[in-house]
Every structure is written in structure tokens, then in C-alpha cells.
Amino acid sequence: MATPSENLAASLQVLQELQLRGTIAIPSHLISRTHRERLVKKGFLREVMRGWYIPARPDETPGESTSWYASYWTFIGAYLTERFGENWCLSPEESAKLHAANRTVPVQLLVRAPQGRNQITDLLFHTSILEIRATLPDNRQTVIDDDRLRLYNTAAAVVNISESFYQQYPTDARTLLSTFRDGSEILALLLDGGKSVVAGRIVGAFRNINRPKIADDILEGLLTAGYNVRELDPFIHKSFLTFGQREKSPYVNRLRLMWHEMRSEVIKIFPAAPGMPKDKIAYLQQIEDNYANDAYNSLSIEGYRVNTELIERVRKGHWQPVIDEQDRQHRDAMAARGYWQAFQQVQQSIESILAEKNPGHAIDRDHGNWYREMFAPSVTAGILKSSDLAGYRNQPIYIRQSKHVPPSREAVRDLMPVFFDLLSQEENAGVRVVLGHFFFVFIHPYNDGNGRIGRFLMNAMMAAGGYPWTVIPLERRSEYMTALESASADGDIVPFATFLASLL
């Protein structure tokens, strides 16, 4: 008779075989009731709705949403394909958001299907699908993405989104429009559909984002065909950002737009910079004096269990993983040692910044060293390979409890140079502090340590403006994470800027 451990191992093997085939959304008919119930009980499987499951982690706390948000889009693609085959499509608005690199998990996802039941299907964590019975666009107007999501293609999405989309989601609308090099695809759809009112809105939208040639080409094409077009700007405000004509990445254009739109809110909220400290030696000493308090709070925010005794032991070099097996296995001590080593590198960066170097250039040059020092103890202990510290991540990553899905590994390599360009060109010290921290964790360029490095970056920007070294206290972790989530998932930077300002 098999032992409980052997039974669990057999069930896990079934789950592993499903995952190796790329199955994230698991209908009940793919796994036997015995295996299913065993895996649910042990926390390796989570029920999304009756008859549908996703893989989970047994170490997730009750009510934790990470596994759901991490698998959301893949689940949607598989579930809707199982339901409707090829006869479904996300709405033009949902398609537009995804084309604009907005992969935030929506509260309610609108789906079109000829066999739709005009009803809401509840999912986990207050998310849902609203399926409506509706005709689908021509196959030439659709595209299937890597998650098997059936979308309106970019041109069809622009032609079919509502006027209100431009007011409710201006960043997404501008990002989508900025990916077009010319208006030929859009013009063809407008001419075929005879959509003169929609055409006037699209022409006005392209003119709003400083793409007058595309606007003129569409307008002239319709006028030549005999249509009467009344141009109308659907946005509430004029865009003062000019997009590079050759930039095709929606991630890059979205980042530039978000920075531009958020900076004005930060300037209203964040205190004016005191200016570069006159006594630079005293300023650097204050940073050194803050180390223990900063290390305790920053590491504790990330879930490490550290105390003053451990921090001091690490600082004095009494942690010796090469000769002490207990030290080698001590995860918290490794994190503390890595933090100490990275802290030394950050201090050197700040010395450079106080010598009136461009702070964005300094961080661009040095942040890789911070990361390598932070995880060097894990290499020494044999937990990580040296190659793991080579650079930015090479795999997807998810933020615990967040609806925000960080950009793909390919997008990270496009985004980081632009991020540092924006940081280097930014003249307002408060904006560098708030948006420097926020956008670093928004991009999440590394496999681990993004929060700690983001707080280091924040304090390096504090130094550049003459603000004091600022510790985010553990007791305000919930407020801190909620403010970051508002900025990441909702595009609202006000709570985060207000939170950081309250710490000064």
C-alpha cells in the first residue's frame, strides 16, 4: 500500500506532466478526481471556478492572489478557447490595452462571442468575465498572442474603440497610436466601413500626439473617396510629448507617457529639494549612521527575519559561510550580508553624485554593481551560480499580491536604457526620487532584489536633491505596497508621492 508521501508524489507527477505541456488552465477532465482533490488539499492546485483549476504554491498564505494574477492571461486564453473554440475575441477596448503593453489584470474582462450567454462569470479575487453575444470581426482583423488571446489587431482596435476610451485610458490610447508608422491599415478599414465619424476622431487623435502626417494622410484619403469628415480631438488634454518616428515598442512609448503624465502630479505633492548638502562629509556620515535602521526595515519589508544582532555580526565580518555550515545555510544572514555589501556600493555612488555628477548617469553605471554585491553571498554559499548575476532577468516574473504584470524579458532590455535616459534628463529632484523608485520596481528588471535596489535608488536620488537618507519603516509596509499598487495597476502616482513625502 502506497504511503501518503508516495501518493502525493504521484499526483505531483501528473501535475508536472500537464505543466510541461504548457497547461496552466486545467479543466477537471484532464486530471482525475483523486489527484485533483489531493493537490487542492496540499495547496498545489487552486480552483478558479467549478471544473477549472490553476497550479498554486503551498506556501501561499490564505487569500493570497499571486498564483492567480500570475496565470490570469494564460488561463483566460485557455478557458475561452475551450468554451468557444476559435469563435471569440476580446473587446476592442481590451485588445487596445494589451496592444498598448497594459497587462494589468482587469476587474471585469469583456469578451465577444456569437455563442455568448450575455452573462457574468465570477473568477477569483473579485475578477470576472462578461461574455456578450456579438458578431466577430473578420479574421484579417484579428491576431492571437502568446497567451492564446484572440484580439482585434492594432488597426481594427483603433477603428473600433469607443470615444470614451480616449478619456478613460489616455495613456493606453496614445501608446497604441504611437506604434503606427503610417495610416494605411487604418484608412483601409475606415473606407471599407464608411466610418466618417470614427475617422474624424482618429484624425484628431493622431494630431493630438503630434503625428500630423498620419492624420493628414487619413483625412485626405477619405476626402478623396467622397466622405465628409469632421475632425474632432477625442482626448481631454493635448499631448506635449513627441514620439520618435522609429520607436515601435509600445512598452517604451508607454513608459515615456507615464513619466510625462505622472511628473506633474509629483511636483505638486513632493517638497522642494533643499539643494546639494554643503557639508558632504557630514551627509555621508549620516548615511553610515542610518545603516542598521535602514537594513532592518528594508530586509524586513521583503520578508527576511533579521535583528540588530545579526546585522552587526554581518557588518563586522563574523558571518563566515566558507567554514561555517550553519552560516552557509542561513538565508537571512546571506540577505543581510548582501545588503551590507550593496550598501557600500551605494555609498560610493552617492559620493560620485555629491561631486555633482549627473545622478541618472551615476545610477545607470553603478546599479549592476549593487545587484551583484547584494547576491554575491548566495554565490559564495553555492545557492546561485556566478552566471545568475550576469544582468537583467531572462524569465517572466510576478509581484506578490499585485495585479501589475511586469514587462517581458525582451521589453526589459528596451525599457532600462529609456528609464535611465528619463532619469538623467529629469531636472526636478523630487520627480527623480518618486519616479526613479516607482519605475524601477514597475519594470522589475532583476529576478530578485528589485524592491531593495529601488529603495537604494530612491535614496541616491534623495542625496542628489539634498534630502536626507529616508527609511521606509516596516510598520508602514502595507501603506507602502498599496501606494505602489495604485501607481502600477491604476496609473495613480498620487498615493505613492504622498507616502514618500510623509517620510521626510
Secondary structure as GFF3:
##gff-version 3
##sequence-region A 1 504
A	DSSP	alpha_helix	4	20	.	.	.	ID=ss1
A	DSSP	beta_strand	26	27	.	.	.	ID=ss2
A	DSSP	three_ten_helix	28	30	.	.	.	ID=ss3
A	DSSP	alpha_helix	33	41	.	.	.	ID=ss4
A	DSSP	beta_strand	45	49	.	.	.	ID=ss5
A	DSSP	beta_strand	52	55	.	.	.	ID=ss6
A	DSSP	alpha_helix	66	84	.	.	.	ID=ss7
A	DSSP	beta_strand	89	90	.	.	.	ID=ss8
A	DSSP	alpha_helix	92	99	.	.	.	ID=ss9
A	DSSP	beta_strand	108	113	.	.	.	ID=ss10
A	DSSP	beta_strand	119	122	.	.	.	ID=ss11
A	DSSP	beta_strand	128	133	.	.	.	ID=ss12
A	DSSP	three_ten_helix	139	141	.	.	.	ID=ss13
A	DSSP	beta_strand	142	144	.	.	.	ID=ss14
A	DSSP	beta_strand	150	152	.	.	.	ID=ss15
A	DSSP	alpha_helix	154	160	.	.	.	ID=ss16
A	DSSP	alpha_helix	163	168	.	.	.	ID=ss17
A	DSSP	alpha_helix	170	178	.	.	.	ID=ss18
A	DSSP	alpha_helix	184	193	.	.	.	ID=ss19
A	DSSP	alpha_helix	196	208	.	.	.	ID=ss20
A	DSSP	alpha_helix	212	224	.	.	.	ID=ss21
A	DSSP	alpha_helix	250	269	.	.	.	ID=ss22
A	DSSP	alpha_helix	280	289	.	.	.	ID=ss23
A	DSSP	alpha_helix	291	301	.	.	.	ID=ss24
A	DSSP	alpha_helix	308	315	.	.	.	ID=ss25
A	DSSP	alpha_helix	325	328	.	.	.	ID=ss26
A	DSSP	alpha_helix	331	354	.	.	.	ID=ss27
A	DSSP	alpha_helix	359	380	.	.	.	ID=ss28
A	DSSP	three_ten_helix	386	389	.	.	.	ID=ss29
A	DSSP	alpha_helix	409	425	.	.	.	ID=ss30
A	DSSP	alpha_helix	429	443	.	.	.	ID=ss31
A	DSSP	alpha_helix	450	465	.	.	.	ID=ss32
A	DSSP	three_ten_helix	474	476	.	.	.	ID=ss33
A	DSSP	alpha_helix	477	490	.	.	.	ID=ss34
A	DSSP	alpha_helix	494	502	.	.	.	ID=ss35
###
